[in-house]
Amino acid sequence: MIRSGNPALKESTFATVPRAATFGGEAMTIQGTANKAFLLLAFVLVPAMYTWNLAVSEGPEVVYPLAMVGGIAGLVLALLTIWKKTWAMVTAPLYAVAQGLALGAISSIFEVRFPGIVIQAVGLTFGIFAALLFAYKSRMIQATENFKLGVAAATGGVFIIYLVQFGLSFFGIQIPYIHESGMIGIGFSLVICVIAALNLVMDFGFSEAGEKTGAPKYMEWYAAFGLLVTLIWLYMEILRLLSKLRGKN
């Protein structure tokens, strides 16, 4: 069974969707998932370039509302996609657009403070993605059940920490050290980056399982959405890690 730390690509997903053959329709393929993942990345890139250019021309403070709107809309659309997988063809691109608005704004804010940090974060994100995809295809990485369980547990632990931090933020409190540029903060971000990267391996396995089980074609959009969620998470964590390293100097 496929066990993924990504909440969108969880173990029970294929147990709740019909098989394509049941209705005589097309089945999900890995190539189809890859094509849709690249399309979703394009949907992220266009609005991200818009908010980035707006920040450059008008100032970073102008894009703060766009970052908030994109973040909230992205969360709502993500939950909607997970709840109603058959809508993924529509909700996944909308999610990508919303996240693009937020990412462009957030990236521009980091770039103002740490020039050159965004291109480094993008390069590292896709470098890690390519390396792990190669390792997965060549079977250098074997996602055993214990491996899957460990990644899922670690991801759940990260989610709990973020949830606690979110609740404390309403009282103006932050969990000490982990957001700072000291060794603990850098170490924490490094661990999160590793966990996010390992989730990519789980996402590759999810797509492969979908093809093997004959999942319906719309699940390509859903799998591509889950992969995009992980890539965005990884990018943001790398951005935070690099900012801490820069702040330490």
Backbone torsions as a table, in degrees:
resi	resn	phi	psi	omega
1	MET	NA	149.5	179.2
2	ILE	-90.2	125.8	177.7
3	ARG	-119.6	119.9	-178.3
4	SER	-121.8	141.9	175.5
5	GLY	-74.1	-21.8	176.9
6	ASN	-65.4	122.0	-177.4
7	PRO	-63.7	-23.1	178.2
8	ALA	-76.4	-28.7	-175.1
9	LEU	-115.8	64.4	-175.7
10	LYS	-92.3	167.6	-170.9
11	GLU	-55.7	-38.2	-171.9
12	SER	-86.6	1.2	-172.0
13	THR	-56.9	-50.0	-174.6
14	PHE	-72.7	-14.2	177.0
15	ALA	-76.0	-16.2	-175.2
16	THR	-107.6	2.9	179.1
17	VAL	-115.5	147.7	179.8
18	PRO	-73.5	159.0	175.3
19	ARG	-81.8	143.9	-177.7
20	ALA	-59.1	-37.4	-177.5
21	ALA	-64.2	-24.7	-179.0
22	THR	-60.6	-34.7	-177.0
23	PHE	-112.2	10.6	178.6
24	GLY	69.5	20.9	-178.1
25	GLY	-96.5	178.2	178.2
26	GLU	-73.8	149.6	179.7
27	ALA	-99.2	157.6	177.1
28	MET	-66.4	142.1	175.0
29	THR	-130.2	158.4	177.3
30	ILE	-66.0	-40.3	179.6
31	GLN	-63.4	-41.0	177.9
32	GLY	-63.0	-39.1	176.9
33	THR	-63.2	-43.6	179.8
34	ALA	-62.0	-43.5	179.6
35	ASN	-60.4	-42.1	-178.8
36	LYS	-72.8	-30.9	176.3
37	ALA	-64.7	-42.5	177.3
38	PHE	-64.6	-36.9	178.1
39	LEU	-65.4	-41.4	178.0
40	LEU	-64.6	-35.9	176.6
41	LEU	-62.8	-36.0	176.7
42	ALA	-66.1	-38.6	177.3
43	PHE	-65.0	-28.6	175.4
44	VAL	-74.6	-43.4	-171.4
45	LEU	-63.7	-44.2	-174.4
46	VAL	-61.3	-54.8	177.5
47	PRO	-66.2	-29.7	177.7
48	ALA	-64.1	-40.5	177.1
49	MET	-65.3	-35.6	179.1
50	TYR	-64.0	-50.8	-178.6
51	THR	-68.6	-33.1	176.8
52	TRP	-62.5	-50.0	179.9
53	ASN	-64.3	-36.0	177.5
54	LEU	-63.7	-40.6	178.7
55	ALA	-66.2	-38.0	179.9
56	VAL	-66.7	-41.1	-175.7
57	SER	-83.5	-35.3	-173.6
58	GLU	-108.9	-16.7	-177.3
59	GLY	110.6	146.0	-177.1
60	PRO	-58.8	-31.7	-177.2
61	GLU	-63.5	-23.5	-179.1
62	VAL	-67.8	-29.9	-174.3
63	VAL	-93.3	-0.3	177.9
64	TYR	-55.7	-47.4	179.1
65	PRO	-61.9	-36.5	179.5
66	LEU	-65.9	-37.1	177.3
67	ALA	-62.9	-42.0	-179.3
68	MET	-68.6	-46.7	-179.8
69	VAL	-62.2	-45.6	179.7
70	GLY	-63.4	-39.9	179.9
71	GLY	-65.2	-46.0	-179.9
72	ILE	-66.9	-45.6	178.9
73	ALA	-62.1	-39.5	178.6
74	GLY	-62.6	-41.4	178.7
75	LEU	-63.5	-45.1	179.7
76	VAL	-62.2	-44.6	-179.0
77	LEU	-67.9	-34.5	177.2
78	ALA	-64.3	-46.2	179.1
79	LEU	-63.3	-37.6	178.9
80	LEU	-66.0	-40.0	179.2
81	THR	-65.0	-42.7	178.9
82	ILE	-65.3	-38.2	-178.0
83	TRP	-72.8	-39.8	-176.0
84	LYS	-124.9	84.2	-174.0
85	LYS	-62.5	-30.6	-178.6
86	THR	-67.1	-15.6	178.2
87	TRP	-90.1	0.7	-171.9
88	ALA	-58.0	-29.6	179.2
89	MET	-59.8	-29.3	179.3
90	VAL	-98.9	-47.7	-173.7
91	THR	-71.8	-32.5	-179.6
92	ALA	-64.8	-47.6	175.1
93	PRO	-61.9	-37.9	177.5
94	LEU	-64.5	-39.2	175.6
95	TYR	-60.7	-43.5	-179.8
96	ALA	-61.7	-42.2	178.7
97	VAL	-63.4	-46.1	179.9
98	ALA	-61.3	-44.3	179.2
99	GLN	-67.0	-32.9	176.4
100	GLY	-61.4	-43.4	176.6
101	LEU	-58.9	-45.8	-178.9
102	ALA	-68.0	-44.5	-176.7
103	LEU	-66.2	-40.1	177.9
104	GLY	-61.3	-41.8	179.8
105	ALA	-67.8	-48.8	-179.0
106	ILE	-62.8	-42.4	-180.0
107	SER	-62.3	-39.1	-179.8
108	SER	-65.8	-34.5	178.8
109	ILE	-66.8	-43.9	176.5
110	PHE	-63.7	-39.4	-176.5
111	GLU	-65.3	-36.4	178.6
112	VAL	-62.2	-40.4	-178.0
113	ARG	-79.9	-37.4	-177.4
114	PHE	-129.6	84.8	-177.7
115	PRO	-54.7	133.5	179.1
116	GLY	88.8	-4.6	-174.5
117	ILE	-70.5	-32.3	-175.5
118	VAL	-68.6	-45.4	-179.9
119	ILE	-64.6	-32.8	175.4
120	GLN	-65.5	-44.6	-179.1
121	ALA	-65.2	-42.5	178.4
122	VAL	-63.2	-45.7	179.7
123	GLY	-60.9	-44.3	178.9
124	LEU	-65.4	-40.5	-179.1
125	THR	-60.0	-50.7	-177.3
126	PHE	-77.1	-25.1	173.1
127	GLY	-65.6	-44.6	177.2
128	ILE	-63.9	-43.2	178.8
129	PHE	-58.2	-48.4	-178.6
130	ALA	-64.3	-42.4	-179.1
131	ALA	-63.9	-43.6	-179.0
132	LEU	-70.7	-36.2	177.4
133	LEU	-63.9	-43.0	177.5
134	PHE	-62.6	-45.2	-179.6
135	ALA	-63.2	-37.1	-180.0
136	TYR	-70.2	-45.2	-178.6
137	LYS	-65.5	-34.7	179.6
138	SER	-85.6	2.3	179.4
139	ARG	62.9	24.1	173.0
140	MET	-70.4	-28.0	174.7
141	ILE	-109.0	122.6	177.9
142	GLN	-109.9	115.0	-179.2
143	ALA	-83.5	80.8	178.0
144	THR	-71.6	169.2	-180.0
145	GLU	-62.1	-39.8	177.9
146	ASN	-64.9	-38.6	177.0
147	PHE	-61.9	-47.4	-179.8
148	LYS	-61.8	-42.9	180.0
149	LEU	-63.5	-42.0	180.0
150	GLY	-63.8	-43.9	179.5
151	VAL	-65.8	-42.6	179.3
152	ALA	-62.3	-42.1	179.7
153	ALA	-66.0	-42.9	179.5
154	ALA	-64.2	-40.9	178.8
155	THR	-65.0	-39.9	176.7
156	GLY	-62.4	-39.0	177.5
157	GLY	-63.1	-41.0	177.5
158	VAL	-63.2	-42.8	179.9
159	PHE	-60.3	-41.2	179.3
160	ILE	-63.6	-42.5	178.4
161	ILE	-61.5	-44.7	179.1
162	TYR	-63.8	-38.1	-179.6
163	LEU	-66.4	-42.3	177.8
164	VAL	-63.5	-43.4	179.1
165	GLN	-62.7	-39.6	178.3
166	PHE	-61.6	-44.3	178.7
167	GLY	-64.9	-41.5	180.0
168	LEU	-67.9	-27.3	-177.9
169	SER	-62.7	-26.1	178.4
170	PHE	-67.7	-18.8	179.2
171	PHE	-108.2	12.9	178.4
172	GLY	70.4	24.9	-177.6
173	ILE	-111.8	139.8	174.2
174	GLN	-120.3	145.6	173.5
175	ILE	-63.9	125.6	-174.3
176	PRO	-65.0	149.7	171.1
177	TYR	76.5	-41.2	-169.3
178	ILE	-68.7	-21.0	179.0
179	HIS	-99.1	2.4	-176.9
180	GLU	-94.9	170.9	-176.7
181	SER	-91.2	12.3	177.3
182	GLY	-77.6	-177.5	-177.2
183	MET	-63.1	-36.9	179.8
184	ILE	-66.3	-45.0	179.8
185	GLY	-63.5	-43.5	178.5
186	ILE	-65.4	-43.2	178.7
187	GLY	-62.3	-41.0	178.7
188	PHE	-61.1	-48.0	-179.7
189	SER	-63.6	-37.0	178.8
190	LEU	-63.8	-42.2	178.2
191	VAL	-63.4	-41.6	179.7
192	ILE	-64.0	-40.3	178.2
193	CYS	-61.3	-41.3	178.6
194	VAL	-64.0	-43.4	179.6
195	ILE	-63.7	-43.6	178.4
196	ALA	-62.1	-42.2	179.4
197	ALA	-63.4	-41.7	-179.9
198	LEU	-66.0	-26.7	175.4
199	ASN	-64.7	-26.4	175.9
200	LEU	-61.5	-38.9	177.9
201	VAL	-61.1	-41.1	177.9
202	MET	-64.5	-37.1	179.5
203	ASP	-67.0	-38.9	176.2
204	PHE	-61.0	-43.1	179.4
205	GLY	-63.7	-35.3	178.8
206	PHE	-62.4	-45.9	-179.8
207	SER	-63.9	-40.7	179.1
208	GLU	-64.1	-41.7	179.2
209	ALA	-65.0	-36.6	179.1
210	GLY	-62.5	-40.4	178.0
211	GLU	-67.1	-42.7	-177.1
212	LYS	-66.6	-34.1	-177.5
213	THR	-88.5	-2.1	179.1
214	GLY	70.4	38.9	178.4
215	ALA	-64.9	151.8	-178.2
216	PRO	-64.7	161.7	-172.2
217	LYS	-59.4	-35.0	-177.0
218	TYR	-64.6	-18.1	178.6
219	MET	-70.2	-15.5	172.1
220	GLU	-61.5	-42.7	177.8
221	TRP	-64.7	-39.0	-178.8
222	TYR	-68.1	-43.3	178.6
223	ALA	-65.4	-39.4	177.8
224	ALA	-64.9	-37.9	176.1
225	PHE	-61.6	-45.7	179.8
226	GLY	-62.3	-39.4	177.7
227	LEU	-64.5	-39.9	178.4
228	LEU	-64.9	-39.7	177.4
229	VAL	-56.5	-45.5	-179.1
230	THR	-67.4	-42.3	-180.0
231	LEU	-62.0	-41.8	178.6
232	ILE	-65.4	-42.1	177.4
233	TRP	-60.4	-46.7	179.8
234	LEU	-61.4	-44.2	179.3
235	TYR	-59.6	-46.0	-178.6
236	MET	-64.7	-38.6	180.0
237	GLU	-70.2	-37.0	175.5
238	ILE	-65.2	-39.7	177.9
239	LEU	-61.0	-42.7	178.0
240	ARG	-65.7	-42.8	180.0
241	LEU	-61.7	-46.3	179.7
242	LEU	-63.8	-37.2	178.6
243	SER	-66.0	-36.3	177.3
244	LYS	-68.1	-40.3	177.9
245	LEU	-64.4	-40.4	177.7
246	ARG	-66.9	-39.9	-178.1
247	GLY	-68.7	-23.8	-179.4
248	LYS	-74.0	-27.7	-177.6
249	ASN	-78.2	NA	NA
